[in-house]
Amino acid sequence: MLLVALGFQAWAQPSPEAQAGQAGGAEELSLRLRIEPEVATYGRVQEAVLEVENLSARERRVEVKAMLGEVPHFVAGSDDVRFEQPDQAEQERWLIWPEQTLRPFDRIKLSFGFLVSWDVRGDLYLSAEARDVEAGEDVPLAVAHIRQTPAYPQSSGEVELIGILINVLIGAAFVAVMVLPVLYQRMFKRSLKIGQSVLQKAALIGGLLVLLISVSMIWTELEPRGWKLASCEVLDMRYSVHAETRGRQTTSSQRSISRSYYPLLALRYQAGEKLLISTGFRPGNPAADPSVLAAFRRGDRVDCYYDPSDPAWVVVDRELSPIGLMVSLVLLALSAALVWFGFRRAVAPAAH
């Protein structure tokens, strides 16, 4: 939770394909999509409402589908809505309703509940489409979209801002202590002795900053082992993908793309006297691929662990990550080396 939402933008309008389909006016379908409340908020269960209207003078059989992007996670739905791919985890989740019969100029309303996940960054995106079954074409006659930047709950706004400021200060200090000593020595051409004095302080400060980062990573790994056990109902199985491009593209080689998969389960569980819905899987560590979610199905009950001080944080896998621990220990060793180097250089002149 490191970003502050600066605003939001939302719309529910036909795509170019849908606009072309509606050019016939009274011969087509109308589809509207909205969310309630209108402002998407992290950690909140909200409702998406679809209104489908038959604008023609003949009866229609209509199929309605909705797609949830990475941020919204399915919770519940009306009128026997189901997953299009019920037995596998997906990055984007498609929902489908049974065929609906619309009499001339009739209108129906469908809805589903979704959770705005804390664990995925980016805009909330929802889309819906309506297709005439009797037309025998896969191209929808009406499409609607919503894209919105989620807001933070009012109670967490100040905390999020403080977290951002702390991270900015740590990053700025880390860059400063690594870069400024070199610039200082090169620009002002100070003697080697003065340059070493600056490097002493840089090593000490840099070592302390790296120590802070490594301790934070180790705490993230170990903290869930003290959380409380609960029984959770699985509501949705999803994963987000973080892609990173590495290297430079040349005539003889191409850039390599590294993908990290973050598995997530939408879970309903009892935390003390509160019934909560949240997302989680493991404490912040990616997976090699989404197959780790293959053992879960909607409606399953599984053991989960939640933070008693903040019950919205929940995991089902709290095993230690060997890679995460290894990186933390490497950073810890680096911090010890920097502190030792800076302290050794600082006390060496005093010994003579």
Buried (B, 14 or more C-beta within 10 A) or exposed (E): BEBEBEEBEBEBEBBEBBEEBBEEEEEBBBBBBBBEEEBBBBBBBBBBBBBBBBBBEEEBEBBBBBBBBBBBBBBBBBEEBEBEEEEEBBEEBBBBBEEBEBEEEEEBEBBBBBBBBBBBBEBBBBBBBBBBEEEEEEEBBBBBBBBBBBBBEEEBEEEBEEBBEEEEEBEEBBEEBBEEBEEBBEEEEBEEEEBBBBBBBBBBBBBBBBBBBBBEBBEBBBBBEEBEEBEBBBBBBBBBEEEEEEEEEEEEEEEEEEEEBBBBBBBBBBBEEEEBBBBBBBBBBBBEEBEBBEEBEBEEEBEBBBBEEEBBBBBBBBEEBEEBBEBBEEBBEBBBEBBEBBBEBBEEEEEE
